[in-house]
Amino acid sequence: MKRYQLILLALLSGLLLSIAWPLNGFPYFIFIALVPLLFIEDYIIKNPHNYSKFSVFFFAYLGFFTWNLLTTYWIWNSTVVGGILALLANSLLMTLVFHFYHYTRKVVFKRKKAYFALILYWIGFEYFHMDWDLSWPWLNLGNVFAIQPKLIQWYEFTGVFGGTLWILLCNILFFELYMIIKEHRKEKEIFQKQLLKIGLSLFLLLFIPVFSSLYSYSTYKQKGKPVDVLVVQPNVDPYNEQYSTPPLEILAKMLSLPKEKLVSNAEFLIFPESALQENVWEDAFESSASVFEIRKFIKDYPKLAVIAGISSQRLLAENEPLTLAARELNGMEGRFYEPFNTALLIDHSGILQKYHKSKLTPGVEKMPFKKLFKPIEKLAINLGGTVGSLGTDTERKVFSSINGNKVSPIICYESIYGGFVAEFVRNGAELLFIITNDGWWGNTPGHRQHFSFASLRAIECRRDVARSANTGISGFVNQRGDVLQRTEYWKPDVIRQTMMANTEQTFYVKYGDYIGRIFLFTGILLLLLSFVRAIIKK
């Protein structure tokens, strides 16, 4: 084949991956999206003298960059530099995974089939990508069915990594089916046997998960006790209003929205991330004017608890070890403080409960590899509020209301991490409340994709999810992943829903991302073996 044909095939893979992504309307293309790249790799490994050892890398990068560009281009609405770096870096990481598969096939398996190496490396990479300084699991393959909850009810056992495994296996079998037709169609007996074998395997691989999921979806019953919840979408412009308007003026606007829908038995009122703009010291929460106004607001609603986001700070003791987020106080040499992106629960108990966001957005709330890049932390992307590395909590906290309900606040970026969210449920959370601010990306697929991922968390944990976005989409999702209500983009609104507080734990909640852990460990061993074999060969 000519090089331009391989280029077109690489672009085709990127295009298929892109149009399969949530909200583009063609999720089933994901089952064949990697076939062109598999063909390119197979063609090059069978014709090594016509291509350099980095040819697979070049074509794979072209395909993965196309996917990243068409799917997450909206990042640069908030930061041009950050958006470009994210696109280039994430495409590079995906390409390395595919190149390692090619490398292992060539070095260890002497150009024979080695599909399981691709599966080990890809799932291992997705798991690793969940928990390091440049974490960006937005494009993990299993996320693709976020708006197809009827197909993925079995995520309560596997999480999204089960979806990734399913997708990779289907792509491999479709590629094998293509190669049989291409290479053996003139050998009638071999062709028929291989076609039957691959065709049957592919049918079962597609049919069994889909059928079991549809059955589970149709028979699943909501579990738990009813809880009355209101979600507020204040729609405060993050670029021109939220961080320049006096905090109490913003709060008054937000508190005026839910009055018509509040009833005496309402139990939770949820405001978004960064709803309170006072930037309060944590030992002075009770002196906060915002907290005072909220307490005054809820006095007529004896069961009501308010959950809202706030920027807070903690003064470190004089001899306390410095954390990576510690900053020196202006005008006070030797004294340090730690800033947080915080969620508060305020109710009639008189006790404030707080949780600090712990999965921080790289480049915005966390300087990657801070010990190495501390001097350039001031260049952190400014998305309003506190800029630079923030402090975190070491545990996934569960809030308890005076009514005995146990809930957990999931702050923005944290909601794309299945295993992380499962930790809240393992600690006792009966309901999940996502608070976020998705207005930075404008009216692009970004905020819609982010909203769709709430269905994945609902299915994995079998928990009802309420989502409050400052701008973006707010809504309610039930334990099957169905969207019960949703707000319109860029419109102030209040919605109310009876949610079901479930206490049962799914298999996935109990064991987390076990698929990712197994595949990462095994993949590392195989990659090390590949390097050793290459050294011995030389």
N, C-alpha and C positions, 0 to 999 in steps of 0.2 A: 504493500500500500504506500501511497505517497504521503509525505508529511502533512500536507494540508488536510488530507482526509482524517488523519489521526487528530489533528487540531480540532476539526469539526466534531469528531466523536467526543473529545474531551469537553467541548462547549455544550454538547448535547447532554452529557451527564450533569453538568452544572445547571442547565436549564430544567431538566427533569426533576432534580432535587428541589429547585426553587419553586416550581409550580405545584409540587406536592405539599409544600409547607402550609401550616394552618392558615386558613382564610383565603388561600389562593384557589381553593375549590377542587383540586385534583389529587387527593392524598394517595390514591392507589398507584399513581406513577412511581411512588417510592419503591415499589417492589421490583422495578426494572431500572431504576435511576443509575445504579452503579454498573450495570451491564456494559455500557460503552467503555468505561475505565478498565473493567476486567478484560475486555477484548484487547484494549491497547497494551496492557501489561503482558497478556498471553502472546500477542503478536511479536512484541519486542523480545521477549525471552526466547522465542523460537527463531528469531532472526537477529542474533546478537551482533553479527559483524556489520550490520547496517546502522547500528545505533550506539551512542555512547552509553556509559554506565549510569548517566544521570538523565537519560531520555524519559524514563518513566516518571521521574521526579518532575520534569518540566511539564509533561502533559497532565499529570495529576494536579499540579499546582494551578494550571489553567482552569481545570474543571472545578476545583474546590474554591478558587477565588471567585469564579462566576456565581457559585452557590451563595457564598458569603455576601457578595456584593448585592445580588438581587434580593436577598432575604433580610439582611440587616443594614442596608444602606442608611436607614433612618438614624443610626447612632450619630452621624455627623450633624444632625439638626441641633444637638446640644454641644458638640465639640467637633470641629473639623479635624484637628490633629488626632484626637483620641479615636475618632471614627476610622480614619485612615490606618492608624496603627493596629486597631482591633481587626480590621479586615485583612491586613497583610499578615499579622501574627497568627490569627486563627486558621487562615488558609495554609500557612506554613506548617503548623502543627498537624493538621489533617494530612497534608502531603507527606510529611515524615512518616506517619503511620503507614500509609500506602506504600511508600518506598521501602520501609522495613520489611513489609510483607514480600515485596519483590526480591529484596536482598536475601531473606531467609529462604525463599523458594530456590533461589539460584545457588546459594552456598551450602545449605543443609540438605535440600531435597533434590539437588542436581537437576533442576528445571522441571521436576515432576509436580503434580498438583499438590498444593499445600493450603487449601482454603481455610483450614482450621487456624493457621497462623494469622490470616487476615482477621478472623473473628476474635482471636485472643488479643491481638494488638488493638483492634478498633474499640472493643468494649473496655479493655484495660485503659486505653487513652481516655475514653469518656469518663470512666470512674476517676482517674487521676485528675482530669480537668475539673472535677467537682470540688477539689480541695487543695489548691495551691494558690500562690500569689497572683497568678494571671487567670484565675478561674473564670470560664465563660461557657457554661453548659447549655446555652440557649439552643444550639443546633444539635444537641444529642438526638440521634435518629428516632429514639422511642417517643420523643415529644411530638412527632408528626401527626399523631392521631388525637391531639388534644380536643378537637371539635368533633370527634367521632366516638363518643363514650360508649356507644352500643357495641363497638368492636373490641374494646380493651378492658372489659370488666375483670379479666384475669390479672390486671396490674396489681390487684390487691395481694397477689402472691409473688409477683416478680418485680414490681416497679417498672420504670421506663426501660431498664436494661433488658427486661424480657422482650420488650418491643424492638429494641435494637437487634437482639439476637434473631428474632423472627424476620426482620427486614433483611438482614445480611444473608440468612439461609435462603430466603426466597430469591434474592438477587443471584446468588450462586447457582441455584437450580435453574433459573431462567437462562442464565448464561450457558450452563451445560446443555440445556434444551436447544439453544441456538447453535452450539457447536456440533451437536449430533446431527441436526438438520443440515448444517453446512458441510460437514466432513463425511458423513456416512449415508446420505440419502440414496446413493447409488448402490450401496451394499444392503440389499433388501432385508436379509435375515438379521444382520447386526442392527440395522436401523430400527426395525420393528421392536426388537427386544429392548434396546436402549431407550427408545421413545416411550415404550410402555413403563419401563422402570422409573425414568425421570418424571414422566407425566403423572404417574400415580403418586410418587413422592411429593410432587408439587401440589397436587390436588389435596392430599391429606394435610400437608403443611399449611395450606390456606384454609381448608374447610374446618379442621378440628378447633383451632383457636377462635375462629369466627362463630362457629355454631355454639361452642361452649359459652362464649361471651354473650351472644344473643339470648341464650337460655337463662344465663345468670341475670342479665338485665331485666328480662320479662318476669322473673320470679322474685327478684330482690325486693324486700320490704324495708322502708325506712325504720330505723331503730332509735330508741331513746325517748326522752321526755321532751315535751314542747317548751320552747323558750321564745319569748317575743323580742325581736331584735329590729332596730332601726339603723339604717346606714345613711350617712350624709355625704353628698358630693358637693362641696362648696363652690368649686370651679373658680378658685382664686388664681389669677394669671401668675405663674411662677417667674416670668421674665420681667413684668412691668408692675406688679402689684404686691405679691406675697411678701417680699423681703424689703419693701420700701414703705408700706403702709403701717401705721402704728399697730402693735400686736392686739390691743384691746378692741380696736376698730374691726380688725379681721375676725376676732372671736365673736364680737357682737353680730356680725353678719352671719357667721356659721350657726350661732345659737338661735337666730330668728327663723332658720329654715325648718327645723323639725317640729315646731310648736303645734301645727295643725294636726299632725299625725301621732303625736305623743298621747298615750293613754295611761291611766293610773297603774296598770299592771305591766307596763313596759319594763324590760329587764336590762337591755343593753342599748346604748346609743354610741355609735362608732363614728369617729372623725378620722381623717386621713393622717398620713405621715406628715410631720412638720406643721401640724395644724396650729400649735401654740408656738409663738415666735419670740418668747421672752429671753431665751438663752439663760436658763435658771441654774444657780448653784444647787447641787443636790441636797445639801444640808439646809437649804432654805426653800424647799418646795412649798411648805405651808405659808410662806410669806409671799408667794407668787400671786400677782393680781389675777392671772388667768385661772389658777386653781380656785381662788376665792370666787370668781364669777361663775365658774362651773358648779361649785358647791351651792351657791345661791340659786342657780338655775334648777338644780335637781331637788330642791327642798320640797316641792309639791308632788314629787314622784318617789315614793318611799322604797320601791324596789329597784330603781334605776341605777345602773353603773355606767359611767362614761369612760370610753377608751379613746385616747388621742395621742398623737405623736408630738414630741417636743425635743428641742436641742437642749442638752443639759451638760453640766461640768462638775467634776469632783476634784477638790483640792487634795493633793497628796500630802501626807504627813512629812515632816522635815527629813526624817531618816528612812522613809519608805523607798524601796527599790523602784527605779524608773521603769515604766512600761514603754513599749515601742510607740505608743500614742502620746506619751508625756510631752508637755510643752512648758516652756518657762514663762512665768507670769511677767507681764510688762512692768518694769520698775521694781521688781522684787527678785533680785539675783539669788539663785539657789532655791527658789520656791517653784514648784511645778503643779500643773493641773492636767486632767485628762478629760477630753470632750467625748460626748456620746450622742448617737441618734437613738432616742429613747421613746418607749411607749409607756403611758401611764394608765392606771385604772383608778378612777375617782368615784367613790360611792359614799353611802351614809355611815360606813363603819368608822370613818375618821382616820383610816390607815391607807396611805398611798402605796400602791404596788407598782413597781417599775421593772422594765426589761430593756436591756441595751441590745441594739442590733448587733448581730454577731457574724453574719455573712456579709461582709462589706464589699461595696462595688469597687473593683480595681481602678486606680487612677482618679477616683472621685473621693472615696472615703478611706482608701487604703493605698499607701504608696507601696507598690510591689517591691519586694526585696529591699525593705527600708534600710537595713543596716548598710547596704551597698550604695543606695541612692539617696540617703538622708539629705545631702546638700541641695538636691533639686526638688525637695518636697513642696517648696513654695509654688512650683509649677503645676500642682495638682489641679485637675479640672474643676472649675467653679460652677456648681449647679445650685447655688444658693445655700443659705444656712451655713453650717460649719464646714470649712474646707480643709483637706488634708487628712492624715491618718486619724481614725477614731478608736476609742476604747471599745471593748466587747465584753459580753458575759461568757462565763465558762460553762454555764448550764442552760438548758432550754427551759425557761421558766413557765409556770402555769399560774394564771391568776384565778383566785377564788372569790366569787361575789358573795354578798350577804345572803343570797338565796341558795347558796350551795352549788352553783354552777361553776365548772372548771373550764376556763378558756385560755387560749394562747394567742398573743399578737404576733403575726408574721410580718416583718417590716420589708416591704418593697422587694428588693432583689432576692431576699431569702426564699421567696415563694417558688423559685425555679429549681430548688434543691429538694428532691423527694426524700432522700435519707435524712436530711437535716430536719425537715418538717415532721417526719415520723418520730423523731426524738421527743418533740413536744407531746405527741399523742402517747408515746411510751411513758412519759412522765405524768400522764393523767388528763391531758386536754380532751374535753368532750366536744368542743366546737373550735373552729379555726377562724380567726379574724385577720384578714390581710389588710394592712394599711399602707398606702403607697401614694406616690405623686408621679404620674406618667405624662405630665404636660410638657416635659422637656423635649419630647420627640415630635411634637406637632401632630397633625391629623394624618399619621402614617400607620403602616402595619405594626409598628412597635408596641403601642399601647393595646392594640387588639390581640396581638400574639400573647402579650403578658397576661391579659385577662383570661385567655383560653387555657393557660397552664393551670389555673385554679381547678379545672375539672380533673386534671391528672392527680393533684393532691387529694381531692375528694375521694376518688376511686381507690387510690393506694391505701388511704387511712380509713375509708368509710366514715368520713366526717363531713357534716354540713359546713360549708364555707361561706362567710360573709366578706365582702370586699369593698372597702371604702377608698376611693381614689380622689385626690384633690381635683385633678383633671385627668381625663382618660375615660375609663369605664368602671362603674361600681356595680355590684350585683350580688345575687345569692345563687349558690350551687348546692345541689343536694348530694346525698351519699352515692348516687349512681353516676354523678358527673353531669347531670342535666342542669342547664342554666334556667333557674326559676324566674328571675327578674334581672334586668340590666338597664342601666341608664344610658342616655345618649351622650355622645362626646360633646364637650364644651357647653354643658348645660347644667346649671345648679339644680339639684334635685334631692329628694329624700324618699327612700323606699323602705317598706316595712314587710317583714316576713316572719312566720312562725318556723323556727328552726328546731331540729331534733338533736338533742344532746346525747350522743352515743358513748357508751363506756366500753364496748367490746373492742378488742385489738385484732387487726388482721395479721396474717402470716408475715406480710411485708413489714408491718410496724414492729413485730417482734424480732425480725432478723435483718431488717434493713437491706442495704445494697450488697447482699451476699454474692450475687452474680458478678458484680463489678469487682469485688475483692478477689474472688477466685480467679477470674480471667486476668486481672492485673498481675497477680503473683505468678501465674503460669506463663503469661506473656513475657514477663521479665526474664524468667528462666530460659525461655526459648530464644529470646533476643541475645542473651549472654552466650548461649550455645552457638548461635550464629556467628558472633564475633570471635569466639574461640576457634571454631572451625575455619574461619577465614584466616586467622593468624597461623594456625597449623598448616594450612594449605600453602601459605606464602613461604 
